[in-house]
Amino acid sequence: MQQAAPKMDRQNLTLRVGSALVFGVFFFSLLWLGDRPWAPWVYLGTMVLVAAMGIRELTLMARARGFNPSLVTGVLATWAILAHFTLATHNQDPLPLWLVITGAGLMIHFGALFFDEKLEEALPSQAITWLGALYLGFGLGFQQKLFMLEGTLPKTGSRLILALFIITWFGDTLAYFVGSTFGRHKLARRVSPKKSWEGAAGNLGGNLLGAFLMKATVCPEWSGVDVVALGLLLGTVGQLGDLVESTWKRSAGVKDSHVGVGIPGHGGILDRLDSLVFAAPVLYAYVHFVHGFN
């Protein structure tokens, strides 16, 4: 039986647009200046702050269920992974990943022996600390790595980051409008009752539109195959990433990930990162294996 499409929340839409404009001005300004020597460090500082906020949200969601992941070691482990991706450039790796993972393991597990007051929940608590570090460390680390790439065009990294954001955001935006207007067939009822197959189709349409726009403006080297492949790849993993984070929120019994402090109209940091965290490694893998970027 078909259900009526949900009504569009115009007040929430206004908040979403306003917040998006504020963040858009900041990111687009940074990307425009992406060839300046200080730009990668400013971007890294942004990723460092976002990582800490994301780990905090995940930690508070887990504590709402009685677990006790470590906020401090989670943040430090995430920052260490970010440092690896930042320093590993031009075939040099002064902070190898094996060393980062080993150090993170020592912090997470040995630290819990001395500072975790709820050792009866040691297994899930330490697993969640690892989850946050790997999830945000790799998701944001690949964004940093993309930003630092150099190619035949000036500001190659800035172009790729802009493409990542535009393709993903166009998909999210079109999914919201199509799902709110036409959505009747539930996509994942147990995970996110508001998501629909119509919205998912709109998402992919927005991803493809964003990819075509990027080819026409900032990524002229892309072929038609690149446009379609990246639109579909980033759109698919982005939507799956959204559902993954929705699963976490449902298990924690919260509507938004922010648990106290959020972005007006957008929920929390994890609500904004859920698609990008999975899309960034996919974009990097594509330009690495298909276009030879390193």
TIGU-398565 format. One line per field, with one value per residue (C-alpha): residue in one letter; chain; residue number from 1; x, y, z. Coordinates in pm, 1 decimal, m for minus. Last residue first. Layout:
# residues N
code: [A; ...]
unit: [A; ...]
pos: [NUM; ...]
east: [X; ...]
north: [Y; ...]
up: [Z; ...]
//
This chain:
# residues 294
code: [N; F; G; H; V; F; H; V; Y; A; Y; L; V; P; A; A; F; V; L; S; D; L; R; D; L; I; G; G; H; G; P; I; G; V; G; V; H; S; D; K; V; G; A; S; R; K; W; T; S; E; V; L; D; G; L; Q; G; V; T; G; L; L; L; G; L; A; V; V; D; V; G; S; W; E; P; C; V; T; A; K; M; L; F; A; G; L; L; N; G; G; L; N; G; A; A; G; E; W; S; K; K; P; S; V; R; R; A; L; K; H; R; G; F; T; S; G; V; F; Y; A; L; T; D; G; F; W; T; I; I; F; L; A; L; I; L; R; S; G; T; K; P; L; T; G; E; L; M; F; L; K; Q; Q; F; G; L; G; F; G; L; Y; L; A; G; L; W; T; I; A; Q; S; P; L; A; E; E; L; K; E; D; F; F; L; A; G; F; H; I; M; L; G; A; G; T; I; V; L; W; L; P; L; P; D; Q; N; H; T; A; L; T; F; H; A; L; I; A; W; T; A; L; V; G; T; V; L; S; P; N; F; G; R; A; R; A; M; L; T; L; E; R; I; G; M; A; A; V; L; V; M; T; G; L; Y; V; W; P; A; W; P; R; D; G; L; W; L; L; S; F; F; F; V; G; F; V; L; A; S; G; V; R; L; T; L; N; Q; R; D; M; K; P; A; A; Q; Q; M]
unit: [A; A; A; A; A; A; A; A; A; A; A; A; A; A; A; A; A; A; A; A; A; A; A; A; A; A; A; A; A; A; A; A; A; A; A; A; A; A; A; A; A; A; A; A; A; A; A; A; A; A; A; A; A; A; A; A; A; A; A; A; A; A; A; A; A; A; A; A; A; A; A; A; A; A; A; A; A; A; A; A; A; A; A; A; A; A; A; A; A; A; A; A; A; A; A; A; A; A; A; A; A; A; A; A; A; A; A; A; A; A; A; A; A; A; A; A; A; A; A; A; A; A; A; A; A; A; A; A; A; A; A; A; A; A; A; A; A; A; A; A; A; A; A; A; A; A; A; A; A; A; A; A; A; A; A; A; A; A; A; A; A; A; A; A; A; A; A; A; A; A; A; A; A; A; A; A; A; A; A; A; A; A; A; A; A; A; A; A; A; A; A; A; A; A; A; A; A; A; A; A; A; A; A; A; A; A; A; A; A; A; A; A; A; A; A; A; A; A; A; A; A; A; A; A; A; A; A; A; A; A; A; A; A; A; A; A; A; A; A; A; A; A; A; A; A; A; A; A; A; A; A; A; A; A; A; A; A; A; A; A; A; A; A; A; A; A; A; A; A; A; A; A; A; A; A; A; A; A; A; A; A; A; A; A; A; A; A; A; A; A; A; A; A; A]
pos: [294; 293; 292; 291; 290; 289; 288; 287; 286; 285; 284; 283; 282; 281; 280; 279; 278; 277; 276; 275; 274; 273; 272; 271; 270; 269; 268; 267; 266; 265; 264; 263; 262; 261; 260; 259; 258; 257; 256; 255; 254; 253; 252; 251; 250; 249; 248; 247; 246; 245; 244; 243; 242; 241; 240; 239; 238; 237; 236; 235; 234; 233; 232; 231; 230; 229; 228; 227; 226; 225; 224; 223; 222; 221; 220; 219; 218; 217; 216; 215; 214; 213; 212; 211; 210; 209; 208; 207; 206; 205; 204; 203; 202; 201; 200; 199; 198; 197; 196; 195; 194; 193; 192; 191; 190; 189; 188; 187; 186; 185; 184; 183; 182; 181; 180; 179; 178; 177; 176; 175; 174; 173; 172; 171; 170; 169; 168; 167; 166; 165; 164; 163; 162; 161; 160; 159; 158; 157; 156; 155; 154; 153; 152; 151; 150; 149; 148; 147; 146; 145; 144; 143; 142; 141; 140; 139; 138; 137; 136; 135; 134; 133; 132; 131; 130; 129; 128; 127; 126; 125; 124; 123; 122; 121; 120; 119; 118; 117; 116; 115; 114; 113; 112; 111; 110; 109; 108; 107; 106; 105; 104; 103; 102; 101; 100; 99; 98; 97; 96; 95; 94; 93; 92; 91; 90; 89; 88; 87; 86; 85; 84; 83; 82; 81; 80; 79; 78; 77; 76; 75; 74; 73; 72; 71; 70; 69; 68; 67; 66; 65; 64; 63; 62; 61; 60; 59; 58; 57; 56; 55; 54; 53; 52; 51; 50; 49; 48; 47; 46; 45; 44; 43; 42; 41; 40; 39; 38; 37; 36; 35; 34; 33; 32; 31; 30; 29; 28; 27; 26; 25; 24; 23; 22; 21; 20; 19; 18; 17; 16; 15; 14; 13; 12; 11; 10; 9; 8; 7; 6; 5; 4; 3; 2; 1]
east: [4924.1; 4714.6; 4722.1; 4396.5; 4205.8; 4372.6; 4445.8; 4156.1; 3911.7; 4065.3; 4059.3; 3693.8; 3607.3; 3802.3; 3610.1; 3263.5; 3256.2; 3319.1; 3138.5; 2800.0; 2794.0; 2971.3; 2673.8; 2478.7; 2807.2; 2850.0; 2506.5; 2154.1; 2125.2; 1860.6; 2075.6; 2411.0; 2425.6; 2507.3; 2311.8; 2323.1; 2449.1; 2371.2; 2009.6; 1696.3; 1842.0; 1761.7; 2123.0; 2040.3; 1842.2; 2131.5; 2377.0; 2147.7; 2104.7; 2485.2; 2492.1; 2198.0; 2382.1; 2691.8; 2481.8; 2354.9; 2708.9; 2832.7; 2570.8; 2601.2; 2980.6; 2983.3; 2695.5; 2819.0; 3181.0; 3109.2; 2878.8; 3118.4; 3429.8; 3268.2; 3188.0; 3554.3; 3705.8; 3984.6; 3749.3; 3731.7; 3645.5; 3352.1; 3187.7; 3324.4; 3205.5; 2856.1; 2832.7; 2931.8; 2672.8; 2398.1; 2502.9; 2490.9; 2154.8; 2006.2; 2151.8; 1982.1; 1653.8; 1656.8; 1717.4; 1435.2; 1197.7; 1314.3; 1217.7; 1381.1; 1147.3; 1136.1; 1514.5; 1661.0; 1372.7; 1183.0; 1479.5; 1374.5; 1005.5; 789.7; 590.5; 837.8; 703.6; 737.7; 953.5; 1159.3; 1214.2; 1309.1; 1534.5; 1691.4; 1767.8; 1956.7; 2147.6; 2253.4; 2361.6; 2551.9; 2746.9; 2841.1; 2916.5; 3126.1; 3342.1; 3379.6; 3494.2; 3742.6; 3867.5; 3906.9; 4085.5; 4328.2; 4403.6; 4470.5; 4636.8; 4573.6; 4833.0; 4807.8; 4885.3; 4700.4; 4694.3; 4316.8; 4262.1; 4490.1; 4301.2; 3971.8; 4126.9; 4213.6; 3858.3; 3705.8; 4011.6; 4034.4; 3658.5; 3562.2; 3889.8; 3891.1; 3516.6; 3515.5; 3818.5; 3645.5; 3330.1; 3527.9; 3679.8; 3335.5; 3182.9; 3450.9; 3515.0; 3152.0; 3227.7; 3530.7; 3306.7; 3544.7; 3780.3; 4099.0; 4370.4; 4287.8; 4111.9; 4437.7; 4601.0; 4336.4; 4279.6; 4626.3; 4816.5; 4585.1; 4628.2; 5006.3; 4990.5; 4753.8; 4980.1; 5293.5; 5132.4; 5015.1; 5366.5; 5457.4; 5748.9; 5580.3; 5733.9; 5609.9; 5529.7; 5300.4; 5241.3; 5256.1; 4889.2; 4753.9; 4960.1; 4860.1; 4492.9; 4550.1; 4713.2; 4423.0; 4177.8; 4380.8; 4397.0; 4021.5; 3932.2; 4187.0; 4025.8; 3660.5; 3703.4; 3412.1; 3185.6; 2874.5; 2540.5; 2325.3; 2335.6; 2711.0; 2728.4; 2551.4; 2779.6; 3092.2; 2967.2; 2896.5; 3232.9; 3416.2; 3245.8; 3333.5; 3698.4; 3714.6; 3554.4; 3817.4; 4106.6; 3949.7; 3928.0; 4288.6; 4387.1; 4209.3; 4397.5; 4719.5; 4646.4; 4577.1; 4897.7; 5110.8; 4841.6; 4715.5; 4381.4; 4276.1; 3954.9; 3913.1; 3927.3; 3672.5; 3446.8; 3470.7; 3389.2; 3112.0; 2954.4; 2953.9; 2746.6; 2527.8; 2458.5; 2345.0; 2095.3; 1969.1; 1916.1; 1745.2; 1505.8; 1434.0; 1358.2; 1095.4; 959.2; 913.4; 806.7; 501.7; 552.5; 442.8; 120.2; 163.8; 135.6; 0.0]
north: [994.8; 1075.0; 807.8; 904.2; 576.8; 419.3; 734.0; 949.1; 668.3; 567.0; 932.0; 966.6; 643.6; 751.1; 1084.2; 934.1; 723.2; 1004.6; 1251.5; 1077.3; 1061.8; 1394.3; 1627.6; 1406.9; 1335.5; 1708.9; 1730.8; 1802.6; 1998.9; 2265.5; 2463.8; 2283.7; 2099.2; 2107.6; 1891.5; 1533.0; 1630.1; 1298.8; 1376.9; 1177.8; 984.4; 634.1; 510.7; 219.5; 458.9; 704.4; 429.8; 300.1; 652.3; 672.0; 362.1; 487.3; 808.6; 611.0; 398.4; 717.5; 847.2; 513.0; 521.4; 890.3; 884.7; 587.4; 702.6; 1058.6; 944.9; 688.5; 916.0; 1209.8; 997.4; 825.5; 1164.5; 1251.7; 1460.0; 1696.7; 1996.8; 1962.3; 2313.8; 2436.0; 2204.7; 1888.1; 2006.5; 2081.5; 1733.5; 1580.6; 1790.6; 1683.0; 1319.9; 1348.4; 1528.8; 1249.0; 994.7; 1173.4; 1202.0; 824.1; 786.0; 1032.1; 827.1; 512.0; 674.1; 796.4; 917.2; 584.5; 575.0; 244.2; m2.3; 146.4; 141.5; 274.7; 339.3; 390.8; 714.8; 999.8; 1248.0; 1593.0; 1543.2; 1271.2; 1480.2; 1790.7; 1615.6; 1384.8; 1687.1; 1848.7; 1537.7; 1463.1; 1820.6; 1806.8; 1494.3; 1609.4; 1960.6; 1847.4; 1597.7; 1828.3; 2111.5; 1874.2; 1771.5; 2129.4; 2231.5; 1943.9; 2037.0; 2401.1; 2469.0; 2209.1; 1946.0; 1777.5; 1821.2; 1648.3; 1822.8; 1865.0; 1499.4; 1388.0; 1610.6; 1462.4; 1117.0; 1192.6; 1308.0; 969.3; 776.2; 939.3; 984.9; 619.3; 478.8; 688.0; 658.0; 282.2; 233.0; 420.6; 216.7; m107.4; 16.1; 75.8; m242.2; m466.2; m271.5; m254.9; m425.3; m195.9; 94.9; 337.6; 346.7; 530.8; 276.3; m27.6; 193.3; 370.6; 38.3; m41.6; 290.2; 442.0; 125.2; 61.5; 416.6; 379.3; 59.5; 215.4; 520.9; 307.2; 86.1; 399.2; 527.0; 874.0; 986.4; 845.6; 989.1; 893.3; 1260.4; 1296.3; 1101.3; 1391.5; 1492.0; 1137.7; 1035.1; 1345.7; 1267.4; 918.4; 1075.3; 1319.7; 1030.5; 846.9; 1162.9; 1222.6; 865.7; 867.7; 1176.6; 1081.3; 734.0; 500.9; 436.3; 237.0; 292.0; 348.1; 729.0; 685.4; 561.1; 868.9; 1089.5; 922.9; 949.1; 1318.6; 1386.2; 1194.9; 1414.2; 1737.8; 1634.3; 1534.4; 1861.6; 2060.2; 1861.7; 1875.7; 2255.7; 2276.8; 2053.9; 2291.1; 2582.4; 2384.8; 2298.8; 2670.7; 2813.7; 2777.2; 2940.9; 2721.7; 2653.6; 3018.0; 2949.0; 2635.6; 2837.9; 3089.0; 2805.7; 2640.9; 2952.4; 3080.1; 2735.0; 2701.9; 3017.6; 2934.5; 2583.4; 2723.8; 2954.1; 2683.9; 2430.6; 2686.3; 2786.6; 2420.6; 2354.2; 2628.3; 2495.4; 2136.2; 1963.4; 1741.6; 1366.5; 1178.9; 984.6; 612.4; 337.9; 0.0]
up: [m590.2; m895.2; m1167.3; m1339.3; m1304.6; m1000.8; m800.1; m923.9; m844.8; m511.2; m397.3; m494.6; m310.9; m2.0; 2.2; m58.6; 258.9; 507.2; 280.0; 313.2; 694.5; 738.6; 770.7; 1015.1; 1194.3; 1255.9; 1414.5; 1298.5; 974.0; 1030.2; 1270.5; 1314.7; 1644.7; 2013.7; 2258.8; 2138.2; 1790.6; 1620.3; 1547.0; 1632.0; 1925.9; 2053.5; 2050.8; 1816.9; 1596.6; 1583.8; 1488.0; 1214.7; 1078.3; 1056.9; 837.9; 630.7; 546.3; 455.5; 219.6; 58.3; 13.5; m117.0; m393.5; m481.9; m484.9; m720.7; m942.5; m993.1; m1014.1; m1285.6; m1484.7; m1484.7; m1536.2; m1835.6; m1988.2; m1953.8; m1677.7; m1777.3; m1752.2; m1369.8; m1245.4; m1455.8; m1708.3; m1547.4; m1206.3; m1340.1; m1495.4; m1158.3; m971.5; m1211.9; m1171.7; m793.4; m808.6; m1017.5; m777.1; m487.5; m676.6; m718.2; m344.7; m270.8; m483.3; m308.9; 18.1; 338.3; 613.1; 800.3; 855.2; 974.1; 1003.7; 707.5; 471.8; 130.6; 192.9; m116.5; m103.1; m160.6; m416.5; m259.7; 49.2; m121.0; m432.9; m234.2; 18.3; m240.9; m459.5; m172.6; m63.2; m421.2; m487.3; m159.1; m255.8; m605.2; m480.5; m182.9; m369.6; m670.2; m443.1; m282.0; m625.3; m746.4; m426.9; m470.6; m831.9; m740.0; m1074.7; m1347.4; m1440.3; m1102.9; m733.0; m450.4; m108.8; m85.8; m177.5; 107.0; 352.2; 234.9; 264.6; 626.0; 698.3; 618.3; 736.7; 1079.2; 1109.6; 1075.0; 1208.5; 1526.1; 1583.9; 1539.5; 1764.2; 2048.0; 1977.3; 2009.6; 2336.3; 2483.3; 2338.6; 2497.0; 2817.4; 2935.9; 3270.1; 3278.8; 3371.3; 3546.9; 3249.8; 3350.2; 3425.0; 3213.9; 2958.7; 2880.9; 2803.1; 2543.4; 2367.2; 2402.5; 2310.3; 2016.5; 1890.2; 1905.5; 1702.4; 1448.7; 1408.3; 1376.3; 1112.1; 929.1; 879.4; 1013.2; 795.8; 482.9; 168.0; m179.0; m261.2; 42.1; 364.0; 612.0; 595.9; 578.0; 880.6; 1076.0; 1015.8; 1157.6; 1464.8; 1501.7; 1505.9; 1772.4; 1985.4; 1953.1; 2047.2; 2329.0; 2482.2; 2424.3; 2569.5; 2503.1; 2805.2; 2720.0; 2894.3; 2585.7; 2616.0; 2658.9; 2299.8; 2166.0; 2377.2; 2236.7; 1877.4; 1921.8; 2086.2; 1814.7; 1554.4; 1733.9; 1767.0; 1399.7; 1287.7; 1478.1; 1331.0; 982.6; 1004.4; 1119.8; 827.0; 588.9; 740.5; 705.7; 343.0; 270.8; 422.1; 109.4; m111.0; m394.5; m224.0; m216.9; m407.9; m196.9; 123.7; m3.2; m120.5; 220.8; 424.0; 194.6; 183.8; 562.0; 598.1; 297.5; 427.3; 762.8; 592.8; 356.1; 633.7; 859.6; 581.1; 503.1; 869.3; 860.5; 530.9; 655.7; 335.6; 374.2; 371.9; 56.7; 103.8; 155.0; m101.8; 0.0]
//
